[in-house]
Amino acid sequence: MDNHTIKTVFKEYIHPLDSKVIQKMIDQAQIDKYVKKFDALTFINAFIYAQLKQLENLQRISDTIARKKTVQRLVGIESISKSQLSRKNREMPPAIFQAILHHLIQQIHQLLGPQKANKALGELHLIDSSTISMCLSQCKWADFRETKSGVKMHTSMVFCDGISYPNEVIVPSARPANETQLDALIVPNKNEASRPIGRNGRQ
């Protein structure tokens, strides 16, 4: 995906996110209390961009933002360290992303009406992964890096009728890219098409 395409797709991702509504959620949760530089909206922008460019770690996100003026304009920040990204990632409560998802679904219902919206959405598959580091000397089978072993827990969560539940979990070694497990994680509904979305997913 070239830079022009990234810029266009990034704007399409950001457009439905009503910053005023999301900021109200953030204020209610007091996520940005005493924050001067790296607020929650900037965090969301940074990680949407990182997903589009498949930046696989916090150092690459930090380096890319510092190096590219275009990214700085898109994300809304000139520089951010790996430690600041990590700290903000820990501080962000999962409930805020659930609230944003509900907000986007409400917009679809308002735009299409309940019946068409339910048909269009079907079941949403939320796909993500978490890496679990392991001892290299004891777990050589878990191929990850030269200095340590690890596995990656790929999870597919189904969101349907306001209820979330786990649909599929795969735990291979950590080295292969996330995309290698997408086909196994996306299990289509036999009655209607599923639409996978998520930080590591594709529509």
N, C-alpha and C positions, 0 to 999 in steps of 0.2 A: 504494500500500500504506500504510494508516494505521498510527499508532503502536502500537495494540493488536495488529494483525496482525503487524507487525514483531517485537514482543516475543515473540509466540507462535512465529512461524517461527524466530526467532533461537534460542530454547530448543530447538526441534526439531533445528536444525543442531548445537548444542553437545552435546546429550544423548549421541549415540553416541561422542563424543570422550572417551575415558578419560583424564582429566587425569594420573593417576598413570603410565600407560604412556607418554604423550607427554612428561611431565616426565623420565622415565628416558631417553628418546631425546635430549632436549635436554641433559641432564646429560652423557651420553656424548659428545655432539658439542661440549660446553663452549661452547655458544652464549651462555649467560647468565653467564659468568665475569665477576665484578666488577660485574655489573649490579645496581642498587639499585631502580630505579623501573619501567622499561618492559621487562619480561621477555618471553620468546618466547610464552608462553601468552596474555598480554595483547595482544600484537601480533596473534596469530591471531584473537582475539575481535574486535579493532578492525576488522580487514580483512573478516571475515565480515559484520559489521554494515555496513561501507561498501559491500560488494557488494549486500546486500539493499536498501539505500537508494540505490544507484547514485550514490554520492559519487565524482565523477570525478577528483578530485585530492587531494593530501595536505593542502592548506590547508583544503579543505572538511571533511575528516575531523577535523582539529585543531579547527576552529571549532565543529563539531557536538558533539564531546565536551565542549568547554569550556562550551557554552551549555546543554546539556540534562542534567538530573540523571538522567533515566531511562536515557540512553545511558551515563552514567558508571557506573551500577549494573550495567548489562548487560555492559559491556566490562571494568570493574574498574579504572578509572583516572579521576581527576578532570580532568586536563589533560595535553596532550602537544603539543609544538611540531611544526611542519612539518619542521624540520631533524632532530628526534629520530626522527620517522617515517621520513624518508628514510635516515637512518643505519642504523636497525634493518632496514629493507627490504634494504639492501645486505649487511648482516651475515648475514641468514637464508639458509642454504645450501639449494638446491633439494632436496637429498637428504632433508631433514627432512620435506618435504611428500610426497615419494615414500614415505617410511616410514609416515607417517600414513595414506596411501591404502592401503598394504598391510595396515595394522592394521585399517582399516575393512572391507576385503574379507575378512580372516580372521574378523571378527565375523559377517559375513553367512554365511560357510561354516559356522561353528559353529551359527548359528541355524537355517539351512535344510538343512544337509547339502550335500556337494559337488555332487551332480547338480542339485538345485533351485537352488543358488546360482549355478552356471554358467549355467543357463537364465535365471535372473532378471537376472543381470548382463549377459550377452551381451558386447558390445563397448562399453566406456566411451569416450566422446569427450570429451577434456579440452580445453576451449576457452579461449583467452586472447588478449590483444593487447598489442603493444608499440608505443609511439609513437616515431618517429624524426624529430627536428627537422631542418629544412633551411633554406638561405639563401633569404630572401624574394625578393631581387632576381634570383636565378638560377632559382628554381623557383616561379614564380607560379601554375603549374597545380596545385600541391599545396596546396590550400586548407586552412588551419589557423587561424591567428590574424592579427590586424592587423599584428603585428610580426614574424612568422616563418611560413614554410611548413613542411609536414611530411606524412609518410605514416604510416599505421598498419598494422602487420603483424599480421593476424588469422590465428591458427594453430589447427588442429584436430589433436590428437594422439590416436591410438587406443591404448588399453590393453587387451590381450587375452592371456590365458594367460601373464601375467607379463612380457610384452614390450610396449614402447612404440615406436611409429613414427609419423612425420608422415603425416597423411591429406590435408590440404588447407591451402594457404596463399593468402591474398588480401591484396593490398597496395593499397588505395585511398588517397585523400587522408585526412588525419587528422581533419577536422572532424566527419563523421557519427558518431553514437553507435555503440557496439559492437553494439547489438541489431540494427542494420540489416544485419549480415553473418551473423547466426545461421542463417538458412535456407540460405544458400549453403554454410556450413561443416558443417552437419549432413547427412551423406550416409548415409541408412539402409542397413543391410545387407539385401540382397534376401531372405535366408533367415530372418532374425529381427530383431526391432525393436532399434534402438540406443537407448541412454539417455545423452543428453549431460549432462555435469556440468562444473563449473569456476567460476572466479571471475567470469567474464563469461557463463557459460552458464546454461541452465535445464534442469530435469528435465522 
